[in-house]
Amino acid sequence: MTMPSWTDPKLGTMKRAALWLVTVVGEGNVFTKEDVKTAFPGVSQADRRVRDLRDHGWQIDTNREDAYLGPNEQRFVKQGSPVWEPGKGTRPGTSITQTRRREVLAGDGHFCRSCGITPGELYVGTYETAQLDIARRVVKQPNGSGKTELVTECNRCRVGGRGTAADLGALLAAIAALGSLERRMLAEWVGEDKRDFSTVERLWAEYRTLPQESRSKVRETLALLVP
């Protein structure tokens, strides 16, 4: 099928934006919000239509996913569904009812299942508070099929985890391979749906988040303290 022109005014903005990314920007290249405004003058929320492409499998990264990007830059990483083709530009049925949303939040304990933060809690070292939302996560089943399930995540983890998938089959196989003592320990954590980390483990997790320069200072301090 011949690809239509991104300048065709008969197409919707999202379809035109998809064609513009493919034919003008190109996969792997960077564009800015100003580029979008220039390409679609007088079109309201054109940048939002670009973001809507993510619901159709398009990977468009911001500086949250790609540290090399500036605050106003985005990278067109990978094309998704050809939304300009008939029947492929319909927005997926992604709406979640308020009842279902409450059920997922309650089932997940009202905290982010990725990092454990609770709503309104400050991210460490910032004045930014966490907001919880419902994310869709593809889970690879033991039979090899993929199933989309709902999970509670904070605004940071939801953006950073977009497009990732969990492997339930591999997890179950790893659990089966555990020794009896480790399996009982894991069963207790799963039963309580929480695990209390030791001071050393918390310090290790904090160390892992530091920039390289600060990690070097930690190593130097430990070299002096540990005989």
N, C-alpha and C positions, 0 to 999 in steps of 0.2 A: 504494500500500500504506500502510495506517495505521501510523503510528509508535507502537511500544509505549511503555509508561511506563518510565522509568529506575528506578523503585522496584520493578519486578516481580522478586521473588526467584527466579523460575524462570529468569531470564536469567543468563548468566555475568557476572562482575565487569567484564570488558573491554567487553562490550556495554552494560552498565548505565552504565559510565563514559562511553562514547561518547554515549549518549543524554543523560546529565547535562550533558556539555559543550555539546551542541546546544541543549537546552531550558532549561537553567538558566544556564550561564555565557555562552554566545553567542560567536560568532566575533569576534575582535578584543579580547576582554576578558581580564582577568588573574584568575588564581586562585592559591591557595597550597596547600601540602601539608596545612595545617590544614583548609582547605576540603574537601579530598578525604577526610580522616579524619572530618570532621563529616558529610559526605554518606554515607559508608560505614562507620558505626561497627561495630567488631568484625570487619571484613573485613581479613584480613592481606594485605599487599602490594598494596593498592588503588592506591597511587601507581605501582607498577610496571606494573599493568595499563593505567594511563593512558599510560605510556611505550610500551607495546606497540602502541598505536594507530599509532605512527609507521611500523610495518612494513606498515600498510595505507594509507599515503598521507596520514595526518593530520599537519598541521604544528603542533607544539606547541613553542614556543620557551622557552628558559631565558635567564639573563643572559649566557650565552656567545654566543647569537645576537642578543640584544636588550639593548643596554647600559642601557636604561631600566628593566630589571627588577631587583628585589632578589634576593638569594641564594636565597630560599625562594619566589620567585614564578615563575609560568609564564604564557605567553600562548597562548590558543587562537586560532591564526591562521587555519587553514583546515581544513574537514572533508574527510576522505578517503572511502574506501569505506564504505558504510552497513553496518557489520559486524553489525548486528542482523537484517539480512535473511538468509533461508536461503541457505547456501552461500557467504556473503561474510565470515563471521567466522573462517574457517579460516586459521590462521597460514601465511603463504607458506613454501614450501620454501626456507629460507634457510641451512640448516646447511651448513657447509664441513668436509670431512674434514681430518684432520691432514695427510694426504699432499698434498692440494690446497693447504692453507695453506702448507706448506713450499715447494711449487713456486712459489706466487705471491711469497713473500718472497724466494726465491732469484732469481727472474726480475726482481724490482724492486731487486736489489742490497742488500737488508736495510736500506733507509732510506726515510723518508717521501717519496713522490713529489711531494708538494705543497710542503713546506718544506725537505726535505733532511736533517732531523735523524735521528740514528741512535738505536737503543734504548739507554736509560740515560743519554743525553746531557742535560745541563741546558738548559732553555729560558733564553735570554738574560735576565739580570736577575732570575732567580728561583732557588729551590732545588727546583723541580719537574723531575723527570726524565721523559723521553719514553718512552712505551710504544707499540709498533707493533701495529697490528691490520689486518685485511683489510676494506676497505670495498667497497661496490657502487656503481659509478658508471655512470650512463646516458650512453652515447656515441651521439650522432646520426651515423648513417652517411651516406656520400655520396648514397645513394638516398633519404634523408629518413627512413628508419626508425630506431627507437631500439633499442639493444642494451645490455643490462646486463653490464658487465665487472667483474672483480675488480682491485683496486689496493691497494698497501700505503700506509697513512697512519698518522700518529701520532694519539694520543688527542685532541689539540686540533684538528687539521685535519679529522679524521673528523666531529667534532661540527659544526664550522663549515661544512663542505662538504656537509652533509646536504641532499639535494634538488636539488643543482646538477647540471648536465649539461654534457658537453663536446661540441663540434661538430667532428667529424673532417673532414667535408666542407669546412667553411670553412678549417680549418687546411691541408688539402692544396691548396686553391685559392690560399691566401696563399703557400705554398711555391712553387707553380708560377709565381707572379708575381714572385718574387725575381730579382735579377740573378745572373749566373753566379758572381761572386765571393762574394756573400752566400750563395748556395746551397751552394758548396763549404765555406764556413765552417760553415754549419749541419750539413752532412753529417759534418764532422769531430767536432763536438760530439755528434751523434747516435751516431756510431761509437764514441766513447769513453764515451758515456752520462754525460758530465759536462762542466762548463764552469768554468774558473777565472776568477773575477770579479776585476777590478782593485780597487785600494784605493778609488778614487773611487766605483766602483759599489757596493762594500760600504758605504761611508759614506752614499751616497744611500739605500740600502735601510734602513739604521739610522735615518736622518733621517725617513723616511716613517712609521716606527712611533712617533715621538714625539708627545706631546700638543701641542696648539696653543701653549701658553705656551713650551714648550721649543723648538718649531720657530721661534718668533719670535726667541729668543735666538741660534739658529744663523744666521738671516738677518742679525741685527744684527752678529754676529761676522764673517760673510763680507763685509758691506758695508764694514767697516773694513779687512779684509785685501785685498780686491780693488779695485784702483784704478779 
